[in-house]
Every structure is written in structure tokens, then in C-alpha cells.
């Protein structure tokens, strides 16, 4: 389902988007705005994931990493 959204944009931003269309980097202004919003949402999701991982790891900084343990274990086997 597609929903129409009306927004007011800075004229300079709109001219940049129109330039991207003219250069063929995107097919339409709609595509440019959709891609920009997808990148924005993806960025916020990545930030949220980073915060969640940091919260889980909080207090474990003194423990060796899994990679360090694997290397140590491998060295002991040699």
C-alpha cells in the first residue's frame, strides 16, 4: 500500500534531489526520497542494535573476548 505524504522542503535540498534524477543516479524524486528514508531508518536501527549490544556487554569488559579465548585454546593445542 502506498500513502501520499506532503512535505515542505528546503529549495536547495530539492534542487540536489532533482540533480540526482537528472544525472540518472535515481529514476525519480520519489525513489530518491524513499532511498533516503530507508537509509535513515537503517541507521537508527543500527544505532539501537549497538546500544543493546553495549548494554548486554556492560560489566564484561574485564573478561577476554571469545576471539582471544579461541586463539589461546588453539595455541595450547599446538
Order of alpha helices (4+ residues) and beta strands (2+ residues): alpha-alpha-alpha
